[in-house]
Amino acid sequence: MTTPDSAHAAASHSAQPAPSPAFGRFRLLRLLGKSAQTLVWLATDPHDDGDRLLVMPRAQVIERDRLQRHLESARMAMRVTHPGLAGAVEVGEHDRWPYTVYERGDSSTLIELTGAQGLPPLDVARWSMQVLDGLAFAHEAGLAHRDIQAAMVCVDGNGRARLIGLQAAATADAALAAGHSVAALQAQRRAAERDVLAFGLVLHYALTGQHPLEQHDTAATIALLPPQGRDIVRLPWTTARPIPEALRAIANRATDRQQRQRYHSARTLARALEGWIRAEEAADGGPLALLIDRLRSNGTLPSLPGAARRAARLALMERERTIELAEVVLQDPALSFELLRSVNTAEVRGAVIAGSGPVLTMRRAIAMVGLDGVRRAALSLRDWPGPLGAAAAAQLETAIGRAQRAARIAQLLRRPGYDAEVVYLVALLQNLGRLVTCYHFPDEAAQIARLMQPATAEQPGLAEEPGMSEEGASQAVLGVDIEALGSAVARHWGLDESVLHMIRRFGLDAGVRTIETDDDMLRATGSCANEVVDALGMPPRHVGAALQRTAQRYGRALGLTLRDLQLAAQGESLHEGDGSEAAPSDRHVA
């Protein structure tokens, strides 16, 4: 008997073109893809116009009961409809070969579309997001695919992507047949996570044009990855088409060697791709598109408990109390940020001080808006914790505490002559991206924090697995760098390029050379202080080495030693004297 698999083999080895083999009423034109489990055929149906896609198992299902379960499972899966899932037009069997039929239309599979150079990254991300949305919908309905391959992702002429094969592959195994038992739910979760890993391999193939580990079957590749194997799948640094760093981080996380670092649901991978796509496509500069709606509805941050009320009361005092009022405002980042936002619009600066630069002190902001303006700003803030739940509020409170501690340490590390308030605000603003992420994307912020944590060694004597960098983790979760989100918000407020430069921390892999300008001095001081706080947040056994690295990075540029950093961390003043050194430019002078 000629089988669908043997028909392909016979046609491939014949010197003369062979007639299309028959499968029931269908004519099999070309094998589009195969795995250890399934075959994907391009076929025609003489009873209908247009080509069809047939998905069937590699082997006949001899047992009648098993065949019946397969068909029942496939027909049940037909009820799950989503734009990212191709709807089956027929489920049937021929000579104990179950099959599922899909319309071909003008679509092509990724196998047909992908050349040796891969596909354009933005197109791949769009298609992937559509398919992942459908896959997440199926998982939430209790169905897993179990055999995702590049040949099962179809893209039509309108850029609409769909996943085929759900109805063919979602067969009822022993655990699922048990119903809603604990074993069934665990099996479903494992199958869903395996689907996401398999799709990560498809994403890798579409971007590079090369099958990971030279395996055409995603199941064969998965068998080579931890914990079963020891191989690693990461995008090569050199590809025919440049791959943006944020998208690279997303793709690499999808196939990470550490299971805990991978995406555990199709929904989280889809959201990361959506964030990257929106950042790439936004006409207003990118990352702000992720935040603009939430900024309008919830503000930048909620006011800390009691801080806004204290500032509102102080605003009723005499004008001579401006310095005291500024000190109170600085205790609440939400109010500080709101005043910076309100006074740094072009309209306000132009109306109050023609041709003035950005406002970077609370004293000047208060002078511009007046005491009534401070009161209005304080009363406009959302009360703590805004829309956040208890866990997310605790996460944000911790992040605010770390940012404030870094700002205070920056004041202690500053060189003589630099305005303590400016130094404080620059160091605080270097945390703007982290704070707005905790407030507006709390679930994603928690994911980023988990990805950054080192993993304990699986066996005694082995080195612990390092966590991701903050940049890599935020790109893998949000699709953009947290620093970019902070810069986008600051640009939205009206802060100019010099301030955007100051509030971006030095990368950990970048050397800190000799400081030549005031802006660079402020940036380096804030960055150093933030790294000190990051070091102090590490496990105790790592704190000393991390502080030493920070001292080595900034010591020459800022004239600091490890002892200086330790004293600053303890809250002791480092710079004594009357500030007789040459003062910097006026806008940074106390």
C-alpha positions as CSV (number, residue, x, y, z in Angstrom):
1,M,0.0,0.0,0.0
2,T,1.3,3.5,-0.9
3,T,1.4,5.8,2.1
4,P,1.5,9.6,2.1
5,D,5.2,9.3,3.4
6,S,6.3,6.7,0.9
7,A,4.6,8.5,-2.0
8,H,6.8,11.5,-1.3
9,A,9.9,9.3,-1.2
10,A,9.0,7.6,-4.4
11,A,8.4,10.9,-6.2
12,S,11.7,12.3,-4.9
13,H,13.8,9.5,-6.2
14,S,12.1,9.0,-9.6
15,A,14.1,10.2,-12.7
16,Q,10.8,11.1,-14.4
17,P,8.2,13.4,-13.0
18,A,5.7,11.1,-11.2
19,P,1.9,11.7,-11.4
20,S,0.5,13.2,-8.2
21,P,-0.2,10.4,-5.7
22,A,-3.8,10.0,-4.6
23,F,-4.9,10.2,-1.0
24,G,-8.6,9.4,-1.0
25,R,-10.2,12.0,-3.2
26,F,-7.2,14.3,-2.8
27,R,-4.1,14.6,-5.1
28,L,-0.9,15.3,-3.1
29,L,1.1,17.9,-5.0
30,R,4.1,18.6,-2.7
31,L,5.3,17.9,0.7
32,L,5.7,21.3,2.5
33,G,7.0,20.0,5.8
34,K,7.4,17.1,8.0
35,S,8.3,16.3,11.6
36,A,8.6,13.1,13.6
37,Q,4.9,13.4,14.2
38,T,3.2,15.0,11.2
39,L,3.2,15.7,7.5
40,V,2.0,18.9,5.8
41,W,1.0,18.4,2.2
42,L,-0.1,20.8,-0.5
43,A,-3.0,19.0,-2.2
44,T,-5.9,19.5,-4.5
45,D,-9.5,18.4,-4.2
46,P,-11.3,17.7,-7.5
47,H,-14.6,18.6,-5.9
48,D,-13.5,22.1,-5.0
49,D,-11.4,24.9,-6.6
50,G,-8.2,26.0,-5.0
51,D,-5.4,24.2,-3.3
52,R,-5.6,22.7,0.2
53,L,-3.3,22.0,3.0
54,L,-3.5,18.5,4.5
55,V,-2.0,17.8,7.9
56,M,-1.8,14.1,8.9
57,P,0.3,11.9,11.2
58,R,3.4,10.1,10.0
59,A,1.9,6.7,10.7
60,Q,-1.5,5.1,10.4
61,V,-3.6,4.8,13.5
62,I,-4.3,1.1,13.5
63,E,-6.3,0.9,16.8
64,R,-9.9,1.8,16.2
65,D,-10.4,3.4,19.7
66,R,-7.3,5.5,19.3
67,L,-8.4,6.6,15.8
68,Q,-11.8,7.6,17.2
69,R,-10.2,9.6,20.0
70,H,-8.0,11.4,17.5
71,L,-10.9,12.4,15.3
72,E,-13.0,13.5,18.3
73,S,-10.2,15.6,19.7
74,A,-9.7,17.2,16.3
75,R,-13.4,18.1,15.9
76,M,-13.4,19.5,19.4
77,A,-10.5,21.7,18.5
78,M,-12.4,23.0,15.5
79,R,-14.6,24.9,18.0
80,V,-11.7,27.1,19.1
81,T,-11.7,30.0,16.6
82,H,-9.3,32.9,16.5
83,P,-7.8,35.1,13.7
84,G,-4.4,33.7,14.5
85,L,-5.6,30.1,14.2
86,A,-6.4,28.6,10.8
87,G,-9.9,27.1,10.9
88,A,-10.1,23.5,9.6
89,V,-12.6,23.0,6.8
90,E,-12.7,19.2,7.2
91,V,-11.6,16.5,9.6
92,G,-11.7,12.9,8.4
93,E,-9.8,9.6,7.9
94,H,-8.8,7.5,4.9
95,D,-7.6,4.0,5.4
96,R,-6.9,4.6,9.1
97,W,-5.0,7.8,8.2
98,P,-6.6,10.7,10.1
99,Y,-6.3,14.1,8.3
100,T,-7.2,17.7,8.7
101,V,-7.9,20.0,5.7
102,Y,-7.2,23.8,5.6
103,E,-7.8,26.3,2.8
104,R,-4.6,27.4,1.1
105,G,-5.8,30.6,-0.5
106,D,-3.0,32.9,-1.4
107,S,-1.0,32.0,1.7
108,S,2.5,30.5,1.9
109,T,4.2,28.7,4.8
110,L,7.3,30.1,6.5
111,I,9.2,27.3,4.9
112,E,8.3,28.6,1.5
113,L,8.8,32.2,2.4
114,T,12.1,32.0,4.2
115,G,15.3,32.2,2.2
116,A,18.9,31.8,3.3
117,Q,19.0,35.4,4.5
118,G,15.9,35.2,6.7
119,L,12.9,37.5,6.6
120,P,12.6,41.2,7.5
121,P,12.6,41.4,11.3
122,L,9.5,43.7,11.6
123,D,7.5,41.4,9.3
124,V,8.6,38.3,11.4
125,A,7.6,40.1,14.6
126,R,4.2,41.1,13.3
127,W,3.4,37.6,12.0
128,S,4.7,36.0,15.2
129,M,2.5,38.2,17.4
130,Q,-0.6,37.3,15.4
131,V,0.1,33.5,15.7
132,L,1.1,33.8,19.4
133,D,-2.2,35.6,20.2
134,G,-4.0,32.6,18.6
135,L,-1.8,30.1,20.4
136,A,-2.4,31.8,23.8
137,F,-6.1,31.7,23.1
138,A,-5.9,27.9,22.4
139,H,-3.8,27.4,25.6
140,E,-6.4,29.3,27.7
141,A,-9.1,27.1,26.2
142,G,-7.2,24.0,27.4
143,L,-5.6,23.0,24.0
144,A,-1.9,22.6,23.1
145,H,-0.5,22.2,19.6
146,R,2.4,19.9,20.5
147,D,4.1,20.0,17.1
148,I,4.7,23.6,16.1
149,Q,6.9,23.8,13.0
150,A,7.8,26.5,10.5
151,A,5.7,24.7,7.9
152,M,2.6,25.2,10.1
153,V,2.8,29.0,10.1
154,C,1.0,30.5,7.0
155,V,1.1,34.1,5.9
156,D,-1.3,35.5,3.2
157,G,-0.9,38.3,0.8
158,N,-2.4,40.8,3.3
159,G,0.2,40.0,6.0
160,R,-2.2,37.9,8.0
161,A,-0.5,35.0,9.8
162,R,-2.2,31.9,11.0
163,L,-1.2,28.7,12.7
164,I,-2.4,25.4,11.1
165,G,-2.3,22.0,12.7
166,L,-3.9,22.6,16.1
167,Q,-6.8,20.4,15.2
168,A,-4.5,17.7,13.9
169,A,-1.9,17.7,16.7
170,A,-4.1,18.4,19.7
171,T,-4.8,14.7,20.4
172,A,-6.0,13.4,23.7
173,D,-3.2,11.7,25.6
174,A,-3.6,9.7,28.8
175,A,-3.2,12.7,31.1
176,L,-5.7,14.9,29.2
177,A,-8.2,12.0,29.0
178,A,-8.3,12.1,32.8
179,G,-10.3,15.3,32.6
180,H,-9.6,18.2,35.0
181,S,-7.3,16.2,37.3
182,V,-4.1,17.6,38.7
183,A,-2.1,15.4,36.3
184,A,-4.2,16.7,33.4
185,L,-3.6,20.4,34.3
186,Q,0.2,19.8,34.8
187,A,0.4,18.0,31.4
188,Q,-1.4,20.9,29.8
189,R,0.9,23.4,31.3
190,R,4.0,21.5,30.2
191,A,2.6,21.1,26.7
192,A,1.8,24.8,26.5
193,E,5.4,25.8,27.6
194,R,6.8,23.4,25.1
195,D,4.7,25.1,22.4
196,V,6.2,28.4,23.3
197,L,9.7,27.0,23.2
198,A,9.0,25.4,19.8
199,F,7.7,28.7,18.5
200,G,10.9,30.4,19.7
201,L,12.8,28.0,17.4
202,V,10.5,29.0,14.5
203,L,11.2,32.6,15.3
204,H,14.9,32.0,15.2
205,Y,14.6,30.2,11.8
206,A,12.5,33.0,10.3
207,L,15.0,35.7,11.4
208,T,18.2,33.9,10.3
209,G,17.0,31.5,7.5
210,Q,18.9,28.7,9.3
211,H,17.4,25.9,11.2
212,P,18.7,26.0,14.8
213,L,21.3,23.3,15.5
214,E,20.7,22.2,11.9
215,Q,17.6,20.3,12.9
216,H,14.5,20.8,10.7
217,D,12.2,19.3,13.4
218,T,11.6,21.6,16.4
219,A,11.1,18.5,18.6
220,A,14.5,17.2,17.6
221,T,16.0,20.6,18.5
222,I,14.2,20.7,21.9
223,A,15.7,17.3,22.7
224,L,19.2,18.8,22.4
225,L,18.4,21.7,24.7
226,P,18.6,21.7,28.5
227,P,17.5,20.0,30.6
228,Q,17.6,17.0,28.2
229,G,20.7,18.1,26.3
230,R,23.6,20.6,26.6
231,D,23.3,22.6,23.3
232,I,22.4,26.3,23.2
233,V,20.3,28.2,20.7
234,R,21.1,31.9,20.4
235,L,21.0,34.2,17.4
236,P,24.4,34.7,15.8
237,W,25.9,38.1,16.1
238,T,26.4,38.3,12.3
239,T,23.3,37.8,10.2
240,A,22.4,38.6,6.6
241,R,19.7,41.0,7.8
242,P,20.6,43.2,10.9
243,I,18.5,42.2,13.9
244,P,17.6,45.0,16.3
245,E,19.0,44.4,19.8
246,A,15.6,44.4,21.5
247,L,14.2,41.8,19.1
248,R,17.4,39.8,19.5
249,A,16.9,39.8,23.3
250,I,13.3,38.6,22.8
251,A,14.3,35.8,20.4
252,N,17.2,34.7,22.7
253,R,15.0,34.6,25.8
254,A,12.5,32.4,23.9
255,T,15.2,29.7,23.6
256,D,17.3,30.5,26.7
257,R,19.3,27.6,28.1
258,Q,17.9,28.2,31.5
259,Q,14.3,27.0,31.7
260,R,13.4,29.7,34.3
261,Q,14.4,32.5,31.9
262,R,12.3,31.3,29.0
263,Y,8.8,32.6,28.3
264,H,6.3,30.4,30.1
265,S,3.3,31.5,28.1
266,A,2.5,32.5,24.6
267,R,0.8,35.7,25.9
268,T,4.0,37.1,27.5
269,L,6.0,36.4,24.3
270,A,3.3,38.1,22.3
271,R,3.3,41.1,24.6
272,A,7.1,41.5,24.3
273,L,6.9,41.4,20.5
274,E,4.0,43.9,20.6
275,G,6.0,46.3,22.7
276,W,8.9,46.1,20.3
277,I,6.7,46.6,17.2
278,R,4.9,49.6,18.7
279,A,8.3,51.1,19.6
280,E,9.6,50.6,16.1
281,E,6.4,51.9,14.4
282,A,5.5,54.8,16.6
283,A,5.7,58.1,14.8
284,D,6.4,60.2,17.9
285,G,9.7,58.6,18.7
286,G,8.9,55.1,19.8
287,P,8.9,54.0,23.5
288,L,6.5,56.7,24.6
289,A,3.7,55.0,22.6
290,L,3.7,52.3,25.2
291,L,3.0,54.8,28.0
292,I,1.1,57.7,26.7
293,D,-2.4,56.4,27.4
294,R,-1.5,55.3,30.9
295,L,0.3,58.6,31.6
296,R,-2.8,60.5,30.8
297,S,-5.1,58.4,32.9
298,N,-2.9,57.6,35.9
299,G,-0.2,60.3,35.9
300,T,3.5,59.6,36.0
301,L,3.5,58.2,39.6
302,P,1.1,58.2,42.5
303,S,1.9,60.5,45.4
304,L,3.5,58.8,48.4
305,P,1.3,58.6,51.5
306,G,1.0,62.0,53.1
307,A,3.7,63.8,51.0
308,A,1.3,65.6,48.7
309,R,-0.8,66.8,51.6
310,R,2.2,68.1,53.4
311,A,3.3,70.0,50.3
312,A,-0.2,71.4,49.8
313,R,-0.2,72.7,53.4
314,L,3.2,74.3,53.0
315,A,2.1,76.0,49.8
316,L,-0.2,78.1,52.0
317,M,2.8,79.5,53.9
318,E,4.6,82.7,53.2
319,R,6.9,83.1,50.2
320,E,9.9,83.2,52.4
321,R,9.5,79.5,53.0
322,T,10.3,78.5,49.4
323,I,13.4,76.6,50.4
324,E,11.6,74.6,53.0
325,L,8.8,73.9,50.5
326,A,11.3,72.7,47.9
327,E,12.8,70.2,50.5
328,V,9.3,68.8,51.2
329,V,8.5,68.5,47.5
330,L,11.7,66.5,46.9
331,Q,10.5,63.9,49.4
332,D,7.8,62.8,47.0
333,P,9.1,61.8,43.5
334,A,5.6,62.0,42.1
335,L,5.2,65.7,43.0
336,S,8.8,66.5,42.0
337,F,8.2,64.9,38.5
338,E,4.8,66.7,38.2
339,L,6.4,70.1,38.8
340,L,9.3,69.3,36.4
341,R,6.7,68.3,33.8
342,S,4.6,71.4,34.3
343,V,7.4,73.9,34.1
344,N,9.4,72.4,31.3
345,T,6.8,72.8,28.5
346,A,7.9,75.2,25.8
347,E,4.9,77.4,26.5
348,V,5.7,77.8,30.2
349,R,9.4,78.4,29.7
350,G,8.8,80.9,26.9
351,A,6.2,82.8,28.9
352,V,8.2,83.0,32.1
353,I,11.8,83.1,31.2
354,A,12.4,83.8,27.5
355,G,15.1,81.6,26.0
356,S,15.7,79.7,29.3
357,G,17.0,76.2,29.5
358,P,15.4,73.2,31.3
359,V,14.4,73.6,34.9
360,L,16.3,71.2,37.2
361,T,15.7,72.6,40.7
362,M,12.5,72.6,42.7
363,R,13.3,76.2,43.9
364,R,13.2,77.5,40.4
365,A,10.1,75.4,39.6
366,I,8.3,76.8,42.6
367,A,9.3,80.3,41.6
368,M,7.8,79.8,38.2
369,V,4.4,78.3,39.1
370,G,3.9,80.1,42.4
371,L,2.7,78.6,45.7
372,D,-0.8,78.1,44.3
373,G,0.7,76.2,41.4
374,V,2.4,73.8,43.9
375,R,-0.8,73.3,45.7
376,R,-2.7,72.5,42.5
377,A,0.0,70.1,41.4
378,A,-0.1,68.3,44.7
379,L,-3.8,67.9,44.7
380,S,-3.8,66.7,41.1
381,L,-1.8,63.6,42.0
382,R,-3.4,60.2,42.4
383,D,-3.4,59.0,46.0
384,W,-1.1,56.1,46.8
385,P,-1.0,53.5,45.4
386,G,-3.2,54.5,42.4
387,P,-4.6,51.4,40.6
388,L,-1.9,49.0,41.9
389,G,-2.6,46.0,44.1
390,A,-0.7,45.3,47.3
391,A,2.1,43.3,45.7
392,A,2.7,45.8,42.9
393,A,2.5,48.7,45.4
394,A,5.2,47.1,47.5
395,Q,7.3,46.7,44.4
396,L,6.9,50.3,43.5
397,E,7.6,51.5,47.0
398,T,10.8,49.5,47.0
399,A,11.9,51.0,43.7
400,I,11.1,54.5,44.9
401,G,13.2,53.9,48.1
402,R,16.1,52.7,46.0
403,A,15.9,55.7,43.8
404,Q,15.8,58.1,46.7
405,R,18.7,56.4,48.4
406,A,20.7,56.7,45.1
407,A,19.8,60.4,44.9
408,R,21.0,61.0,48.5
409,I,24.2,59.1,47.9
410,A,24.8,61.2,44.7
411,Q,24.6,64.4,46.9
412,L,27.3,63.0,49.1
413,L,29.5,62.0,46.1
414,R,29.2,65.3,44.3
415,R,32.2,67.5,43.7
416,P,32.3,70.9,45.5
417,G,30.4,73.7,43.8
418,Y,27.6,71.5,42.3
419,D,24.1,72.2,43.4
420,A,22.9,69.5,45.7
421,E,19.3,69.7,44.4
422,V,20.4,69.4,40.8
423,V,22.5,66.3,41.6
424,Y,19.6,64.8,43.5
425,L,17.2,65.3,40.7
426,V,19.5,64.0,38.0
427,A,20.2,60.8,40.0
428,L,16.4,60.5,40.7
429,L,15.6,61.0,37.0
430,Q,18.1,58.2,36.1
431,N,15.5,55.9,37.7
432,L,12.5,57.4,35.8
433,G,12.2,54.4,33.4
434,R,12.3,51.9,36.3
435,L,9.7,53.8,38.3
436,V,7.2,54.2,35.5
437,T,7.7,50.6,34.5
438,C,6.8,49.5,38.1
439,Y,3.8,51.7,38.1
440,H,2.4,51.3,34.6
441,F,3.6,47.8,33.8
442,P,3.8,46.1,37.2
443,D,3.6,42.5,35.9
444,E,6.3,43.1,33.4
445,A,8.4,44.8,36.1
446,A,8.1,41.7,38.3
447,Q,9.2,39.5,35.3
448,I,12.2,41.8,34.7
449,A,13.2,41.5,38.3
450,R,13.0,37.7,38.2
451,L,15.1,37.5,35.0
452,M,17.8,39.6,36.6
453,Q,18.1,37.3,39.6
454,P,21.0,34.7,39.5
455,A,20.0,31.1,39.7
456,T,21.5,28.8,42.3
457,A,23.6,26.0,40.8
458,E,21.7,22.8,40.2
459,Q,24.5,20.7,41.6
460,P,27.0,21.4,44.5
461,G,30.3,22.8,43.3
462,L,28.9,24.3,40.1
463,A,28.9,28.1,39.6
464,E,25.6,29.8,39.9
465,E,23.9,30.8,36.7
466,P,24.0,34.6,36.2
467,G,20.8,36.5,35.7
468,M,20.1,38.8,32.7
469,S,21.2,42.4,32.6
470,E,18.5,45.0,33.2
471,E,18.7,46.1,29.5
472,G,18.4,42.5,28.2
473,A,15.6,41.6,30.6
474,S,13.5,44.7,29.8
475,Q,14.0,44.2,26.1
476,A,12.9,40.6,26.5
477,V,9.8,41.5,28.4
478,L,8.7,44.9,27.1
479,G,10.4,44.9,23.7
480,V,12.3,48.1,24.7
481,D,15.0,49.2,27.1
482,I,13.8,50.6,30.4
483,E,16.2,53.5,29.9
484,A,14.5,54.3,26.6
485,L,11.1,54.5,28.4
486,G,12.5,57.0,30.9
487,S,14.1,59.1,28.2
488,A,10.8,59.1,26.2
489,V,8.9,60.4,29.3
490,A,11.4,63.1,29.9
491,R,11.3,64.2,26.3
492,H,7.5,64.3,26.5
493,W,7.8,66.7,29.5
494,G,10.0,69.0,27.4
495,L,13.5,68.3,28.8
496,D,16.1,69.0,26.2
497,E,18.9,66.8,24.8
498,S,21.4,67.8,27.4
499,V,19.1,66.6,30.2
500,L,18.3,63.4,28.3
501,H,22.0,62.8,28.1
502,M,22.5,63.4,31.8
503,I,19.7,61.1,33.0
504,R,20.9,58.1,31.0
505,R,23.2,56.0,33.1
506,F,26.5,54.8,31.8
507,G,26.3,51.2,30.5
508,L,28.1,48.7,32.6
509,D,30.3,47.7,29.6
510,A,31.2,51.3,28.9
511,G,34.4,52.9,30.3
512,V,34.0,56.2,32.2
513,R,36.7,58.4,31.0
514,T,37.9,61.9,32.0
515,I,35.0,64.2,32.7
516,E,35.1,67.4,30.6
517,T,31.7,69.0,31.0
518,D,29.3,69.8,33.8
519,D,26.6,67.6,32.2
520,D,29.0,64.7,32.1
521,M,30.0,65.3,35.7
522,L,26.3,65.2,36.8
523,R,25.6,62.1,34.7
524,A,28.6,60.3,36.1
525,T,27.8,61.2,39.7
526,G,24.2,60.0,39.4
527,S,25.3,56.9,37.6
528,C,27.9,56.0,40.2
529,A,25.4,56.5,43.0
530,N,22.9,54.3,41.3
531,E,25.5,51.6,40.8
532,V,26.4,51.8,44.5
533,V,22.7,51.2,45.4
534,D,22.5,48.3,42.9
535,A,25.6,46.8,44.5
536,L,24.2,47.1,48.0
537,G,21.1,45.2,46.8
538,M,23.1,42.2,45.8
539,P,23.6,39.1,48.0
540,P,26.1,39.9,50.8
541,R,28.8,37.8,49.3
542,H,28.8,39.9,46.1
543,V,28.5,43.4,47.6
544,G,32.2,44.0,48.2
545,A,33.3,43.0,44.7
546,A,30.5,45.0,43.1
547,L,31.5,48.2,45.1
548,Q,35.1,47.6,44.1
549,R,34.1,47.4,40.4
550,T,32.2,50.7,40.8
551,A,35.1,52.4,42.4
552,Q,37.4,51.3,39.6
553,R,35.0,52.5,36.9
554,Y,34.4,56.0,38.4
555,G,37.5,56.5,40.6
556,R,39.6,58.4,38.1
557,A,36.8,60.5,36.6
558,L,35.2,61.5,39.9
559,G,38.2,61.4,42.2
560,L,36.6,58.7,44.4
561,T,37.9,55.6,46.2
562,L,36.3,52.5,47.5
563,R,36.3,54.0,51.0
564,D,34.4,57.1,49.6
565,L,31.7,54.9,48.3
566,Q,31.5,52.9,51.5
567,L,31.2,56.1,53.5
568,A,28.5,57.5,51.2
569,A,26.6,54.3,51.6
570,Q,26.7,54.8,55.3
571,G,25.4,58.4,54.9
572,E,28.6,60.2,55.9
573,S,29.6,63.4,54.1
574,L,32.6,63.1,51.8
575,H,33.3,66.6,50.7
576,E,34.1,69.2,53.4
577,G,35.3,72.8,53.1
578,D,33.7,75.9,51.7
579,G,33.5,74.9,48.1
580,S,36.5,77.0,47.1
581,E,37.1,75.0,43.9
582,A,36.2,76.7,40.6
583,A,32.4,76.5,40.3
584,P,30.7,75.0,37.3
585,S,28.3,76.8,35.0
586,D,25.5,78.9,36.7
587,R,22.7,76.5,36.2
588,H,24.5,73.9,38.3
589,V,25.7,76.2,41.1
590,A,24.2,76.1,44.5
